Amino acid sequence: MGLETDLLIDRRRLKRRLALWRGFAVLLLLAGVLAWVGRASDLPGLASGRVARLSIQGFIGDDRKLHEAIEALGKDSGVRAVIVAIDSPGGSVGGGEALHGALLHLRQAKPVVAVMRGTAASAGYMTAVAAERIFARESTLTGSIGVILQTFDTSELLARLGLRGEALVSGPLKDQPNPFHPLSPEGRAVLQGVVGDMYDQFVQKVATGRRLPAERVQALADGRVFTGRQALEAGLVDAIGGEAEARAWLAAEKGVPATLPTREVETRGAAERLVGATLRLAVKTVVSEWLGVDGPMPLWQPAR
C-alpha cells in the first residue's frame, strides 16, 4: 500500500472523527436552546399567548407521559387553546377511554379542537369526540365505532403435530379464550357480553360528544369507516378543514387570535430528545456514510 493511499485513509478517518465531534457539539447546542426555550415559556412576557398542538399518532395506548402533558396544558396560563391533531387507526379500549377522559378534563380549562388527518378511526375517533369541534379532510378515514376481541384456535394444527395443550384453571372460564382449544359456548357468551358492554360505552361517548341520540349512533356504529365527507353528512364531524380552519373557528368563537403562534407539545424531555437525535446522527454518520461510502476502501486499495 503506497504512502499516498495511507495519507488518504488517515484523512478520511480524521474527517469522520471531526464530523462526529461537530455533530455532538451541534446537538449540545440544540439541547441548550431547547432548555432555554422551556424555561422561557414560563416567563409571563413570553407565555402570554400561544396555541398548543397535541399530536396523537399511531396506536393509542395508556400513555402516562401523554396524560401528564395534557394535565400540564390545563395548568399552563400561556396556552389559550389546544388543537388535537389525530392520525391514528385506533388502539386499545382502555387507551382510548383514558385519552378521551383526559381531554374532557382539559376542556374545562381550555378550548379543545380536534383536527383529523389521514386516519382517525376507532379509538382515534373516540379521542376526537372529546373535543368541542371536529374538523376532517374530505378523504379522512374515520368512524369504525365498535370493539373487536380476537383470538385464534390452533387445536387442529397441534393435533396433527401430536401436541396437546393443558391448563390448570380455578374455574371453567379462566382460560377463555385459549389458542390451544376452541371457545366453549359459555366462554363465547361471556366474552361477547364483555365486548357488548365496551361497545355500549363507546356509543355513549359518541352520543354525548356529538349530541346525538344513542339510537342514531348505534345505526352508524356497526364498525364501518367513513370518509370525511360521509362523516360530515352523518353528523360525526362538524366541518371539512384542517388546522387553518380550526384556528379560524377558535378566533371567531373563542376569541383566540389567529396571529398567536402554534407550538407542538413535546411529551419527551429534552434529554430524551437529545439521545434520540444522537442515535439518528450516529446511524447516519457511522452506518450510512462510513459503511456505505468508505467501508471497503480502507481495507484494500490497489497501489498506483
C-alpha positions in Angstrom: 0.0 0.0 0.0 1.6 3.3 -1.1 2.2 6.4 1.0 -0.4 8.4 -0.9 -3.0 5.8 -0.1 -2.1 5.8 3.6 -2.5 9.6 3.7 -5.8 9.3 2.1 -7.0 6.7 4.6 -5.8 8.8 7.5 -7.5 11.9 6.1 -10.8 10.1 5.8 -10.5 8.8 9.4 -9.8 12.3 10.6 -12.8 13.7 8.7 -15.1 11.1 10.3 -13.9 12.0 13.8 -14.4 15.7 13.1 -17.9 15.1 11.7 -18.8 13.1 14.9 -17.5 15.8 17.2 -19.1 18.6 15.2 -22.4 16.6 15.4 -22.2 16.2 19.1 -21.4 19.9 19.5 -24.5 20.9 17.4 -26.7 18.5 19.5 -25.4 20.0 22.7 -26.1 23.5 21.4 -29.6 22.4 20.4 -30.2 20.9 23.9 -29.2 24.2 25.4 -31.6 26.1 23.2 -34.4 23.7 24.0 -33.7 24.0 27.7 -33.8 27.8 27.4 -37.0 27.8 25.4 -38.6 25.5 28.0 -37.6 27.9 30.8 -38.6 31.0 28.8 -42.1 29.6 28.1 -42.7 30.0 31.8 -42.0 33.8 31.8 -45.1 36.0 31.7 -43.9 38.1 28.8 -43.2 35.1 26.6 -46.1 32.8 27.7 -48.8 35.4 27.3 -50.4 33.6 24.4 -50.0 30.5 22.2 -52.0 27.6 20.8 -50.7 24.1 21.7 -50.8 21.3 19.1 -51.1 17.9 20.6 -50.3 15.2 18.0 -51.9 11.8 18.5 -50.3 9.3 16.1 -50.2 5.6 15.7 -51.5 3.1 18.2 -53.4 4.6 21.1 -52.4 3.0 24.4 -52.4 4.1 28.0 -49.5 6.6 27.8 -48.6 8.1 31.2 -46.4 10.8 29.7 -49.1 11.9 27.3 -51.6 12.2 30.1 -49.1 14.2 32.2 -48.6 16.6 29.2 -52.4 17.1 28.8 -52.7 17.8 32.5 -49.8 20.4 32.3 -51.6 22.1 29.4 -54.6 22.7 31.6 -52.5 24.4 34.2 -50.4 26.5 31.7 -51.7 30.0 31.7 -49.9 30.7 28.4 -51.9 28.2 26.4 -55.0 29.8 25.0 -56.3 26.7 23.2 -55.4 23.2 22.2 -55.5 21.6 18.7 -55.6 17.8 18.9 -54.1 16.6 15.6 -55.1 12.9 15.1 -53.6 10.4 12.7 -54.4 7.0 14.2 -56.1 3.8 13.1 -57.1 3.1 16.7 -55.8 1.4 19.8 -56.9 -0.3 23.0 -60.3 0.4 24.6 -58.6 1.4 27.8 -56.1 3.7 26.0 -58.9 5.4 24.1 -61.0 5.8 27.2 -58.1 7.3 29.2 -57.3 9.8 26.5 -60.9 10.7 26.0 -61.3 11.4 29.7 -58.1 13.5 29.9 -59.3 15.7 27.0 -62.7 16.1 28.6 -61.0 17.3 31.7 -58.8 19.7 29.7 -61.9 21.2 28.1 -62.9 22.5 31.4 -59.9 24.9 31.3 -59.1 25.4 27.6 -60.9 25.3 24.2 -60.1 22.0 22.6 -60.5 21.4 18.8 -59.8 18.1 17.0 -58.2 18.0 13.5 -58.3 14.7 11.7 -55.5 14.0 9.3 -55.3 10.8 7.2 -57.0 8.5 9.7 -58.9 8.9 12.9 -60.7 5.6 13.4 -61.9 3.6 16.4 -60.0 4.8 19.5 -58.8 7.7 17.2 -62.4 8.8 16.7 -63.2 8.2 20.4 -60.4 10.7 21.1 -61.9 13.2 18.6 -65.4 13.2 20.2 -63.9 14.6 23.4 -63.2 17.9 21.6 -65.6 20.8 21.2 -65.4 20.8 17.4 -64.1 18.3 14.9 -62.5 19.1 11.6 -61.8 16.4 9.0 -60.4 16.3 5.5 -62.7 15.1 2.8 -60.7 11.9 2.4 -60.0 11.3 6.1 -60.9 7.7 7.2 -62.8 7.9 10.4 -65.6 6.2 12.3 -65.1 2.4 12.9 -67.2 2.8 16.0 -67.0 -0.6 17.6 -65.0 -3.1 19.6 -63.1 -6.2 18.5 -61.6 -9.1 20.5 -59.6 -11.5 18.5 -58.1 -14.9 19.3 -57.1 -18.0 17.3 -57.5 -21.7 17.5 -54.5 -23.9 16.9 -56.0 -27.2 18.2 -56.3 -28.9 14.8 -52.7 -28.0 13.9 -51.4 -29.2 17.3 -53.3 -32.4 16.9 -51.6 -33.1 13.5 -48.3 -32.5 15.2 -49.1 -34.8 18.1 -49.3 -32.0 20.6 -52.0 -31.0 23.1 -52.2 -28.0 25.4 -53.2 -28.4 29.0 -54.2 -25.8 31.5 -55.0 -25.9 35.2 -57.6 -23.3 36.0 -59.6 -22.2 39.0 -62.8 -22.0 37.0 -64.2 -23.1 33.6 -63.9 -19.6 32.1 -60.4 -18.8 33.3 -58.7 -20.0 30.1 -61.2 -18.4 27.7 -60.1 -17.6 25.2 -57.3 -20.1 24.8 -55.4 -20.7 21.5 -55.0 -24.4 22.3 -58.6 -25.2 22.1 -61.9 -23.8 20.7 -64.1 -21.4 22.6 -66.7 -23.1 24.7 -70.3 -21.9 24.3 -70.2 -20.4 27.8 -66.9 -18.7 27.1 -68.1 -17.2 23.9 -71.3 -15.9 25.6 -69.3 -14.2 28.4 -66.7 -12.7 26.1 -69.5 -11.4 23.8 -71.0 -9.8 26.8 -67.7 -8.0 27.6 -67.4 -6.8 24.0 -71.0 -5.6 24.1 -70.5 -3.6 27.3 -67.4 -1.9 25.9 -69.4 -1.2 22.7 -72.2 0.4 24.7 -69.6 2.6 26.5 -68.2 3.7 23.1 -71.6 4.5 21.7 -72.5 6.6 24.8 -69.3 8.6 24.5 -70.1 9.4 20.8 -73.7 10.2 21.6 -72.7 12.6 24.4 -69.8 14.2 22.5 -71.8 14.7 19.2 -75.1 15.4 21.0 -76.9 12.7 19.0 -79.5 10.2 20.1 -78.0 6.8 21.1 -80.2 5.1 18.5 -78.8 7.3 15.8 -75.2 6.5 16.8 -76.0 2.7 17.0 -77.2 2.8 13.4 -73.7 4.2 12.4 -71.8 2.1 14.9 -71.5 -1.2 13.0 -67.8 -1.0 12.6 -67.8 0.7 9.2 -65.4 3.5 8.3 -66.5 6.8 6.7 -64.7 9.4 4.6 -64.6 12.9 6.0 -67.4 13.9 3.7 -69.6 11.0 4.7 -68.8 11.6 8.4 -69.9 15.2 8.0 -73.2 14.2 6.4 -73.8 11.7 9.2 -73.1 14.2 11.9 -69.9 12.6 13.2 -67.7 15.6 12.4 -68.5 19.4 12.3 -66.7 20.7 9.3 -64.3 19.9 6.5 -60.9 21.5 7.0 -57.6 21.4 8.7 -55.6 23.4 11.2 -56.2 26.7 9.4 -60.0 26.2 9.6 -59.6 25.2 13.3 -57.7 28.4 14.0 -60.3 30.5 12.2 -63.0 28.9 14.3 -61.1 29.5 17.6 -60.7 33.1 16.6 -64.4 33.6 15.7 -65.9 31.5 18.5 -63.4 31.5 21.4 -61.6 34.8 20.9 -58.2 33.2 20.3 -56.3 35.4 17.9 -55.2 33.7 14.7 -51.9 35.6 15.0 -50.8 33.6 18.1 -48.0 31.1 17.4 -48.7 27.4 17.5 -46.3 25.2 19.4 -46.0 21.4 19.3 -46.5 19.7 22.7 -43.5 17.5 23.4 -44.2 14.5 25.6 -40.5 13.6 25.8 -38.0 15.5 27.8 -35.0 17.4 26.4 -32.6 14.7 27.4 -34.7 12.0 25.7 -34.9 14.1 22.5 -31.2 14.6 22.6 -30.5 10.9 22.9 -32.8 10.2 20.0 -31.1 12.8 17.9 -27.7 11.5 18.8 -28.7 8.0 17.8 -30.0 9.2 14.5 -26.8 11.1 13.8 -24.7 8.1 14.7 -26.7 5.8 12.4 -26.4 8.3 9.6 -22.7 9.0 10.1 -21.4 5.6 11.0 -23.7 3.2 9.2 -24.8 5.2 6.2 -21.7 7.3 5.4 -18.9 5.0 6.7 -20.2 1.6 5.6 -22.0 2.9 2.5 -19.2 5.2 1.2 -15.9 4.4 2.8 -16.4 0.9 4.1 -14.5 -1.4 1.8 -12.0 1.2 0.6 -9.7 1.4 3.6 -9.4 -2.3 3.8 -7.7 -2.6 0.4 -6.8 -0.3 -2.4 -4.7 -1.2 -5.3 -1.3 0.6 -5.3 -0.9 3.1 -8.1 
